[in-house]
Amino acid sequence: MMVNCCGLLTANKEPVPLKSVEVELQVRDHVATVVSTLNYENKEDKPVEAVFVFPLPGDAAVCHFSATIGQTQIVAEVKEKQQAREEYDDALSSGQQAFLLEESDQSPDIFSLSVGSLPPGESASIRLEYVTELAVQADDGLRFCLPAVLNPRYQPQGSEGASVQVTSVPASLVPYSLSFSARVSSPRPVSKVESNCSLDPLQYLNTEQTQATVKLAAGHKFDRDVEVLIYYKDAHQPTAVVEAGQASAKPGSLMGDPVVMLSLYPEFPQTVMSSLASCGEFVFLLDRSGSMDCPMNNSKRDQTRIGSARDTLLLLLKSLPMGCYFNIYSFGSGYEHIFPKSVEYSQKTMEEALKKVTDMKADLGGTEILKPLQHIHSQPCIPNQPRQVFVFTDGEVGNTKAVINLVKKNSGSHRCFSFGIGEGASSALINGLAKEGGGHAQFITGADRMQPKVMQSLRFALQPAVVDISVTWDLPKGISVTVLSPPITALFQGQRSLVYAQLSGQSSEAAEGCVTVKYSLAGHPSQNQLHFSLTPAQDTGLTVHRLAARTLIRSLEMEERESRREQDEGVKKKVVELSVQSGVSSTFTAFIAVNKGDGETIQGPLVRRNVPTPRMMACAMPYGARRMCFSAPPAMYMMMNCAAPQSRKVKSSGGGAGIFSKMKKKLSGGPAKMSDRPLQRSARETDSAECWDISPDLEESCSLEQPPRDSLLQLVSLQKASGCWELDPALAAALGKTSEEVENKKPSSVNQEVWATILALIWLHGFKMDAQEEWELLAMKAASWLRAQNAPCVTECVEAGNALLGCNVQKDALGL
C-alpha cells in the first residue's frame, strides 16, 4: 500500500505519540529477562494509530505483551497471525482500542507494534517482555545488546514477501527518551560491568558481590545500540538448571513438564589445542555495500568499516598456513571474486590477492549476500581441505531467513564464521549464519577493533574440527527425556553449547541425572560429563520453558520453510500450537489485545503515525555522491494516513531500502537524477525515495580521510607467505632504523632472511604485545619457518637484535 501523505510533518512542529521507553534488564547467570515499557500519549485533537517498527535481539523469546490505559490493564494473547490482524482491524473499525505486536516475516529480529485508536489527550503504556541467552565473548564476558538502532534493510529483487516499512531518523532527532537499568545476580561474584554507553557506577547489593545493579547515565543519545558486558569472578563452569512445569498446563506437554537447560563448556587437551591445522579452504566474503563506508564508530571517525575490513584481510592473508587454499569474494548489488575458484596459498597468489584487496571500496551498491553464497556453495569441495567461510557484513539485509536456510543446507560441507560490523548489524543474520554453519559469531561495535576478534575466529577455524558429537542421558528409572534443541554440530574451546530438554514421568529413585557429551578431536575420542540435581530451581519462573519453546519454534520454522515446497501445512500448525501454548511469539503468530471495556467508541477519522526509530547517520555516500536518499527529508520523519487503516498487510514503499544511491556530483536543485551506471535495485527501493541536499557541515564530517597505515600493519605487510621477512629498506623503515644500521648489526654467519625474520619477531614482542592476538598466528608461522632453516647462531642473532632495537626479548618467548 502506498502511504497516503496528507503532508510531511517536521520534527519541531508535530507531536509524536511515543514519549519514552524504559528498559529493565534482569540477568541471572547467563540468562536475561528484559522488560520494556513504551509510554504513548496523544496530544493531538484527532484519534491516532501509532506504528513503531523496532529491533530486538534475533534469538529473543517474546513472552508477554500488555497495555495499560488509565486504570485498565489488558494482557495480549498469542494467536495465529492472520486471525490477530483481522481482530485488530475489526476492533479499530468498530471504534475500540486494540494493540498488535508481530514479528517480521523476513527477519526474526524486527518487530512491529501497532497502537490502535488512541483518543485525543489519552495515554497508553505498553509492556513488552522477552527472555534471551547472553553470548560468551572471547574474554569470557557475557554480552547483552539492546538494539536501539534499526538500519534500513536491503531487500533483494524478487525476494518473497514485502519488507517491513520503517520510518527512521538520524539518532540526534529521535523525539523520545530512553532509560535503562540492569540487575545482575549469579552464584559467582560479579567482577565488573562494562558498556559502550556511559553507565552510572556499579552498585553491589550484598557483601559477596553476587548481586549488583547498574544504570545508563543520563543524556543517552540514540546513536548506538546499548551493549553491556558482564564479567564474573570465576571462568564459566558447566551447569544444569531444572525448572518445574506450569501448574495449569497439562502434564506431558512442553509447558506442563519440567525442562532442563544445560550449559556445556568443553575443555580440550592442551596438546591438541597447540597444534594448528595446515590445511583448509578459506573463503572470505566481504560486504562492499555503500553503508560499509560509514565510520567504525561515531567518536573515532577516521577509520571506515571497509578500511578496517581491508586491514583485517591483510592480517588474515599473512596468517594462513602454507598448503591451504583460499579465495576472496566481495558483494553489493552484485558480487566479484579474486580468483575463478580457490587457489593454493603461495607468495604469488597472496600478492595478487593483497593488490586487489588494497583497491576495494564500498562501491557495490546494495547488500545481496544470497547470490555470492550460492556461488561459493556451488563450487566442488577440495579433497582434504575443509571449507571455512568468513562473512564480513554490516548485516542490513531483508532476506535473512533465506540466507540462513542456504547455510544450513550446506552445513555438512563447511563451517561459517560471521562478523557483524557497526551499530545496527542484524543479530538474527550474524548469529544465524554461525549457528547453522557450525562456526562462531562476533560483533564489532563501538570502539572495538575488528582484528583481534577476527583472528580469534581464525584460531577456531585452524583448530581441528570436533566430529562425531553425541549427547547421552542417564536418568532415574521412570523419567524419560525429549531433547528440544537441534543436535550440536560444533564445539570450540571455551565456548558454551546450550541444550534444552523436556523431562517426563515420575521416579521414586535418587533425584540426580547425568549427561555425557562424547566427541572426537584430532582422532582422539574425548568426553565431558555433568551430574545434576533433578530438584527444580526455586525462582526462575518460566524462563527456561520459554527459551526452550523459542529454540523448538525456530527449528520448526526452518523445517517449515524446507517443507513449504511440498505444500505441507502440518509443521506450520505445530508452530502455531506451540507458540500459543507457550505464549512465545513466532513467524506465524502475533500478540493481540483488544480493549473490550464499556468505554465509549472512538469517533472520527483515524490518523496514522509512524514512530521513527534511530538509525546511524548515513555517513559516507559512495564516492562522488553528496546527496542522500531517504524515504523522507532528514528532518521530516512522520507520515500520516488520514484514512482509517485498511488491511494490515502494509506493503513497503521503500522502508526496506538501503539508503545509499549513486548520484551525479553536480545536481541542480530539482529532483536527483540517477548516475550513468544505475545500481540494480528493486523499484521498491528507488521509486519512493526523495533526495535531499546535505548541509555542508555534515558533508565535511562525511568525507573520511584514510589515516596513514599504522606501524604494525606496515611490518606485517612485508612478511612473505612462507612466514619470513626480507632484509630491505622497507623493513628497516618499519623497524624505525636505517638500512645501514640494520645491515651492520647482522652477525656475519647468518643469512639475511633469518636475520630479518628474527628482527621482526623481536620488534613484535618488544613493542606490540598489546596487539598480540592480532599477530600471534603470523609470528608462529615465522617461528616455524626459522626452525625449518636450522640456522646457526640463533642466540647470537637474538642478542644482536635486542641490542639494535633496544629490547630485552628472550629467545624462548619468540618460540625458537
N, C-alpha and C positions, 0 to 999 in steps of 0.2 A: 504494500500500500504506500503510495506517495504521501509524505506528510503534508497536510493541507496547511500551508503557512498563512496565517492571518496577520503576519507581521513578526519580525525577529525582535526578540526582547533583549535589551542590553543589560550588562552586569550591574550597572549602577541605577537602573530605573525600575526594574521589576523585581518583586519578591520571589524567592524560591521556596517551595513548600518544605524542603528538608532543612532543618535548623541545626541539628547537632547529631553526632554519632558518639556513643560511649561504648568502649570495649573493655570487658573484664576477662582476663586470662587466668585460668586455674591450671597449674602444671603439677601433676603427681608423677614423680619419677620421669618417665618419658612420654606420658600421655597428656594432651592438653584439651581442656574444655573451654570453649570461647563463647561468651555471651555478648552479643552486640545489641545495643538499644538505639533505634533510629527515631528521632523526635521530629514529627512533622507539624506544621502549623499553616493554615490557610489565611493569609492576611488580605485576600482579595475579596471583591464583592460578588464573586461567582463561585459556584462549587467547582473544585478541581479534581482531576485524576493525576496523581504523581507517579511517574515511572522512573525507576532507578535501576540501571544495569551496572553490576559491580563484580569485582573478582573475589574469589575465596580460594584457599589452598586446594589444589586439584584432588587431594585424597581426603578432603574433609567429609565427615558424615553429618549432614544437616539433620538434626533430630527434634527441633522444636521451633515453632513459629507462632506468635500470638500478637494480638493487638489490644491496646487499652484506649478506650475513648471515654473521657470523663471518668466515671466510676466503674464502667463496664469492661471486663476483660473477655475477649473471645479467643479461644485456642483453636488453631487451624488443624484440619485433618489432612492426612495424605490420601489423595485419590488419583485415579488414572488421569493423565494429563488433559486429554480432550474433554473429559467429563468435568474436570476442575475449571477449565477455561469457559465451558458453557455455563456452569453455575455462576461464575464471576460475571459474565456478560448479562445473564438473566437478572442477577441481583442489581446491577447498575441500571439496566433498562427499567426495572420496577422501582427505582428510586431508593434502593437500600445501599448500605455501605458494604464493601467487600474488599478482601485483601488476597493477593495471589503471589506465591513465590515459586518460580520454576527454574530448573537447570537448563542451560543451553543445549540444544540437540547436538551441536558440533563439538563442544568442549566442556568437560565436567568442572572447569574452574571459573565459569561465568554464570552468574545468576541474574534473574530479572525479577524485581519486586514491584508490583502494581498496587497502589493505594487508591482505592476507588471511592469517588463521591465524598470528598472532604468538604463539608458545607463552609460557607464564609465564616471566618472567626473561629473555626473548630480546630482542636489539636488532636493528634493521634500519636501514640507511642508504640513502635513495633519492636518486638523482642525476637531475636533470632539466635539460635544456639547450635553449635556444631562441635564435634569432637574430632581430634586428629592425632596421629603419632608424630613425634618430633624426630627429625632425621639426625643421625650422628655425623659430625664433621670430622675432618682429618685430625684435628687437635682434641678430639673427644668431647667437644662442646655439642650441646643439643640445639638445633636451630628451629626457632619458630618465626614464621613470616606472616605478617598481616598485610596482604596485598592491598595497598591504597591506590596504586597506580594501575589503570587499565589502559594499556596502549591499544590503538586500533589494530584489529586482527586482519591479516591479508587473506582474502578469500579467493582461491584459485578459480579460474574459469571452469564452468562445467561441474563444480563440486556440488554434491546434493545438499538441499536444504538452504533456506535463507539464512544469512548471517544475522546475528543479533544487532539491533540498531543501538549504537552507543552515542550518547551526546557527551563529548569530553571537552575539557577546557585546560589551558595551562594551569599548573599547580597553584600559581600565585593568585589565580582568580576564583579558586574554589570558595563558594559562598557559605559553607557550613564548617563547624568546628569539630575537632576530634579530641576525646580524652581517652587515655589508655592506661590501665593498671594491671599488674600481674602479681599473682601469689604463687609461690613455688614451695612444694613440700616433697620430701624424699626420705627414704630410710637413711641416706648418707648426707653428710653436711654439704650445704651449698657453698662453693668457694667463691664464685663471682658470677655476675650477670653483666653482659656487655650488649651494646646496641649501636646501630648506625645512626640513631637519633639521640638527642640529649635526654638523659634519664636523671631523675632525682636520685640521691644516694640510696643504696640498698639498705633496707631496714630488716634486721633479724628479729624473729618473733619469739625465739627461745634460746637458751644458752648453748644447746647442742648445735645451733645454726642449721637445723634440718628444715626450718621453715623461714621464709623471707618474703617481703613484698617490695615492689619497685614500681614507679610510675613514670610516664612520659613527662618531661619538663614542659612548662607552659610555652605557648607560642610555636607549636609544631607546624611546619609548612608542609603542604601536601606534595612535596617534590620527590618523594621516595616511598618505597614500601617500608613498613616498620619491621625491622629484623631484630630479633632478640636471641642472644646466645647464652645458654645456661651451662655452667660448669659445676660438677660435683667433685668432692674431695678424692674419692677413690675411682679408679677406672671402672668402666661398666662391667657388670657381672651378669651371667645368665640368670634369668628369673622366670617364675611362672606365677600368674595371678588367676585364681579361680573365682568366678563371680556367680552368685546364686541367680536362678531364673526369676522371672516376674511372677509374683503370686497369682495374678489374674489371668496369665496366659496358660494355654493348655499344655500339660506335660507331654514331652515328645516333640514339641515344636521348638524352633530355634530360641524364641523368647522365653519359653517355659522351662527349658533345661538349663543346668549350669553350663557356662562357657569358660574355657581356659585360654589365656593369652601367653604364649611362650616367647621370650626374647632370648635368642641364641647368639652368643659371641664366640665364634670358633677361634681357637688358638692353634696355629700351625707350628711344626717344629722349626727352630731357627735355621737348621742346616738347609732345609728346603727353601726357606724364605730368602736366604742369601744368594741362592743360585738363580740368576735371571735367564729367561729363555733367550736363545739366539736365533729364533725363527719366528715367523708370523707374517701375515699380510696386513699392513697398517694402511687403512683408508681414512684420510682426513677430509671432512666435508664442512666447508666454511661458508657461512652466510655473508653475502655481499649485497644485501638489500640496502636501500637508502638509509634506513634507521641505524645501520652499523656505523654511520659517520658521526653519530652522537658521541659526546664525551663519555668516558667510563663512569665519571660521577660529576655531580654539579659543582663540588668545591674545587676539584682539580681538573680544569677544562683543557689541559694541553695534550692529554692522551685520548685519542678516539678509540672506540671499540674495535674498529678494523685495524688500527695501528697496533693495539695491544695483541690482537689475534696474529698479526704478521710476526711480531716479536716472539710470540709463543710457538708458532710454526718453526721458526729458526731453531729454538731450543729443542723442539721435538725431533726435527730432522737430524740435528747433531747427536741426539741421544739414541737413535735407533741402532740396533746391533747389526754388524756386518752379517750378510747371509739372509737377511729378511727381504721382503718385498714391500713396495709402498706405492701410493698414488694420492693425488690431491684433487678433490672436486671443489668447485665453488658454485653458488647458486643465487639467483634472484628471481626474476620472472622466467628466465631460462636457466641452463646450467652449462658449465665448462669443466673439462678435466685436463690436467697437465699431460698425462700420457693416455693413449687409447686404452691400455689395460695396465694393471700393476706391473712394475718393473723391479728387477733386483736392485737392492741398495748398493751403490758404489760411489766413488768420488764423482764420476761423470754425471750419473743420474741425480745425485744430491745437488750438484752445482746447477744443473739445468732447472731443477725444481725451485731452488732458492732464488734464481734470477727471476722466475715468473712470480714467486710469492712477493718479492720486493715491489712489483708493479701492481699488485692487487689493490683495487679501490672499491669503495661501497657504491658501485655504479651499475648494478644489475637489476635495479627496479624493485619488484615485489618480493614475496617470500614463498616461492613454490618449492617446497622441500620434498614433496612426494616423488616427483619425476627423477631427480638425481638418485634418490634411494632405490627406486625401481631399477635404474640402470646399474647401480652397484650390485644389487642382488641378482641381476640377470647374468653377471659375469661368472664363468665357472670358477670354483674354488681351486687354489693351487695345492697339490698334494703336500701334506706335512707342514703346511703354513697356515695355521688357524687365522681366520679373518677377524680383525678387530677394527670396528668403525668408530671414529671420533667425530661427534657432531657439535659444531660451534654455532649457536644462533641466539639472537635476542628474543626468539620464541614468540613472535607475533603472527601466528597463523590461524586460519579459521577452520581448517580441516584436521584438527588434532587427532580425532579418533581414527580417521583413515590412515594417517601416518603411523600411529601406534600399531594398528592392525597389521600393516605391512611388516613391521619389525618383528612382531610376534610370529607371523607366518614363517619368517626366515631365521628364527632364533636358534634353530638347530645347526646353522652353518656359520654363525658369527656371534661376537659379543659387541654390544653397543655402549659406548661411554659418551655421556652428554654433558654439555656445558651451557647453562643459561646465563647470558651476559646482560648486565644492566638491570635497571628497575623495570618491573612490569613484564619480565620474561614469564611465559606461561609455565606454571609449576606442573600442570597436567601433561604438557608436552615433554618437558625435560625429565621429570620423574618417570613418565610412562615409557619413554624410549629406553632408559636404563633398566627399568624393571622388566619389561618384556624382552629386552635384548640381553639379559643376563650380565649387565655391566654395572656402572656406578654413575650417579648423577652429581654434578657440582653446580652451585650458584655463585656467580661472581658479581657482587653488588657493592655499592658504597666505595670505600677506599681499598677494597680487596685488590690484590694483584692477581691477574689471571694465571701467571706462570706457575707458582707453587702448586695450585690446585690441579692444573693440567698434568704437571709432572707426577703428582701423586697417582693420578689415574693411569699414566703410562706405566708406573711401577706395578699397579694392579694388573695391567694388561700383560706385562712381562712375567708376572708370577705364573707358575704352572697352573693351568686350569684345574679346578676341582671337578671331578667327574663321579658318576655313579652315586649321587646323593640320595640317601633314603632316610626316612624318619620312622622309627618303630616305637610303639607304645606298650607299656607293661602296666596294666591296671588291675585292681582287685576284681575278683570274680563277681559277675553281675553288672559290671559297668562297661559300657561299650563307647567307642569314640567315633565321631564323624568329623573328619578334617574339613574345615571350611575354606582354608587358604589354598591357592594354586600350589603345585609342587615347587620346592626350592630348586632353582636352576643355577644359582651362582652363590658362591661363598667367598668372601675376601677377609683377609687377616684384619681383626679388629672391627669389622663392620657387622651391624646387627641384622639378623634374619628373624622375621616375626611369623609365628604360626598360630592361627586361631582354630579351636576345635570345640565341638559340642559334646558334652558328656551325658549319656543317657543311662537310666537304670538305677538300681539301689544296691548297696552292699553292706553286709554286716562286718566285713573284714577291716583290716587296717586301712585308715584313711590316707594312704600315700600312693602316688603314682610315680612312674619313671618314664622318661622319654630318651631315646638314643638316636643320635644323628650319626650315620655312617657315611663315609665318602672316601674317595681315592685321590691322593695328591702326589703328583710326580711318580706314580707307580707304587706309592706306599699307602696301604689301607689304614685309615685312621678312624677314630670315633670319639665323640663327646657325649657324656651322659648328664642328665639333670633329674634329680629326685625332687618331688614337690608334694606339698600337702594338698589334699582334696577339700580341706575345710575352706568354705568361701570367705573371701576378704569382706570386711565389715562395711566399708564406706565408699564403695566405688559406684553406687547407684546402678545404672545400666550401661555405663561407658563401654565396657568390654563387649557386651552384646551388640551395641550399636556399631562399634568398629568391626566386629566380626560380620555383621549383616552387610556393612558397606563393602567389605572385602568380597563377600559372596556375590553381592549385587554387581560389582564391577566385573567379576569373572563371567557371570551370566550375561551381562550386556555385551561382552566381547563375543561370547558364544552366539548370541542372538544376531550380531552383525554378520557372523560367518554363516549362520543358517538362513539368513534373510533371502538368499537366492532360492532356497527350496520352499519359500513362502510358508515357513513353519512358524506359526504363532505361539507354539507351546512354550518356548523359552521366555518370550515377552510376558506371557501370562504369569509364569513363575516369578519374574522380576517384580511385576505389579503386586502380586500376592505378598511376596517377602517385604517389599517396600511398605505396603500398607500395614502389615503385621508388626514390623519393627519400628515404624514411624521414621524411617530414614529415607531421604529423597533419592530419586533415580532419574534416568533419562526419560522414563515413561510415566512418571508420576509428578504431581505438584502439590504444594500445600495450599489449601483453600480455607478461608474464614469468611463467613457472612454474618453481619450483624442483624439478627432476626428480631432484635428488640422492638418494643412497641413505639419507638420514636416516629416522628412524622417522616413521610417520604420526602426525599430531597428534590426541590423544584428547580427548574431552569436548565439551560444547556450546560453541558459539562466541558470544562476547559482542560486540555491535556498538557501536563508539564513534564518535560524530560529533565530529570535532575542530573546535572553533569557530574561525571567522575573525573578525578585528576588524571592527567597524562604527563609524561615527561615533555618538556619543551621540545617541539620539533626542531632540533637544533641545527643540524648541518644538512643542507639540501645537497642533492647530487651536484657535482661540480658545475659552477657557472649559473646554477639556478639561484635566484634571490627572491623567489616568491614561494608562498606556502599554500598548499591545498587543505582546506578544512571543509567540513560539511556546513560550517557557518563561520563568519568572521571571528577572529580570536576573542574579541570582547563580547561577542553575541553568541549565546550558547543555548538558549532555550527556545524550543519551537512549541507553538500552541496549536492544538487541533480544536477548532471551535465546535465541531460536531460531536455528539456523543460517540464514544468509541464504537467502531464497527467490530467485526470479528477479531478475536485476539491474535490471529496469525499476522503479526507485524512483519512485513517484508522489509528488508533493508533498503534504505535509499542512499546507501553509501556509508552507513555506520561501520560496516565491517572492513572498510577500505584501509589500506596503508595510506599515510597522509602525504607521502612524497610523490611528486611527479616531476619529470624533467621539463623544464620550461626554457624558452629562449631568454637570453640575458636581457636584451633591450625590449622592454614591454611598455606599450602605451598604457594609459590609464584605464582602457576598456578591458573587457574580459580577456583572460590569458589565452594565448594560442599554444597548442602543444608543440613540442620540438619536432625536428625533422625525423627523428628516429623514435616514434612513439613506443611506449612500453606496452607489452602485451597484457593489458589489464582488462578485466571484465567491464562491460558497460556500466554495471552497477557501481563500479568504483569511480569512474571518471565523470559520469554524467551529472551527478548531483553535487559534486564538489565545486564550490566557487573559490576563486583565488583572491587573496588579499595581500596588498603590499606589506612588507615588514618594515618596521621603523629602523632607521639607520643604526641606532644603538643596539638593537637586537642583532642586526646583521653583523655588527662589529664583533659581538660575542660568538657569532656562529662560525666565522672563518677561523679554523683551527690550524695554527702553525704546527708543523711536526717538530718536536723537540729534537736536539742533537741526540744521537744514539748513546746510550749510557755505556760506561766502560766495560761492564760485564758482557753485554751483548757484542761489543766491539771485539773482545777477546774470543768469545765463543764463535763469532762468525768466521774466524781464521782457522778453526780446527778442521782437520781433514776427516773424511768419512771413516777412515781406519782408526781414528782416535788420536793421532799425533798432531803436532804443530810443526811448521817450518820456521827456520831461523831467517827472518827477513825484516826489513824496516817497519812493516805494518805491525808485526808482533812487538818489536821494540817500542813503538809508539803506544801500543795498547798497554804495555807494562810501565809506561811513563819514563822510558830510558832512550838514549840514542843508540843507533846501530853499533857504534864503536864500543860503547860501554858493555853492550850485551855480548859482542863477539870477543872482546879482550878478556872477559872473565871466564870464558869457556875452558874447562880442563882439556888439555891437548889430546888425550887419548879417546875423547868421546865424540861421536858423530853429531852433526848439527841438529838433526831431528830429535834425538834423545835429549840433548841439552834444552832445546826449545820447549819440549813437552814437560820436562821437569820444572822449568821456569814457570810455565803456565799453571801447573798444579800448585806450585808454592804460592803464586800470586792469588789463586782462588782461595786456598786455605788461609793465607795471611790477611787478605783484605775483604773477602766476600763471604765470610762464614754466615752472615745474617741471611744470605740468599742460598744457603747450601742445598735446600730442597730443589732449587732450580737447576743447579749444575752437577748434582751428585751423580746422575747416571752417565753424563758425558765424561766425568772425571774417572768413573770406574772403567769406562771404555779406554781412556788414555792409560790408566794404570795397567790394564791387561795387555795393551799394545807394548808398553815398556817391558813388562815381564817377558813377553814373547821375543824381545830383541836380545835377551841375555846380555845386556850391556855391562861392560866392566865399570868400575869406579862410580857406582850409583851414589854411594855415601859421599864421596868427594864432590860429586855434582850437586847434591842437596846442600852441602855446606857452602859451596861457592854460590849457589842460587840464593840462599838465605842472606849471605853477605852482600850480594848485589842489590837485592830488593829490600834489605833492612827488615827481614822477617826472622822468625825463630820456629820454623815448622819442622816437626820430627819426621824422619823417613817413614816410620810406621803409619803415621797419620795419612800419608799420601797413598797408602795401600801397596807399598813396594816391599 
